[in-house]
């Protein structure tokens, strides 16, 4: 039996992403799901661009492009790291914090929709299985 997982992960990602896009649009929240991932990381702490890419599992070019868009919207600041002039530190602005706070309830509602037919044990099992697949590809 051929074990296909990529198509299932991809189709699930697409419906989750579209649900968030629809929720953000309806609520006049000016971010994309990809931007949300970075904003959510930055809400916890200021990060270097490299660390932000690592913690969000995005490549550095994608993160750079998203940061540029978020800067244009006034949601993040980008400054040279005083300890290492080759690095940039990314932080949320007050406007970015406000937009992130507005987005949270819609992100949580979307997650609830996705998990409504899955028990806690099934969720934990799914996470464990996906972690195993991730580790296999990370070797």
Secondary structure, DSSP 8 states (H G I E B T S, - for coil): -----HHHHHHHHHHHHHHHHHHHHHTT----HHHHHHHHHHHH--EEHHHHHHHHT--HHHHHHHHHHHHHTTSEEEEEETTEEEEEEEEE-HHHHHHHHHHHHHHHHHHHHHHTTS-HHHHHHHHHHHHHHHHHHT-
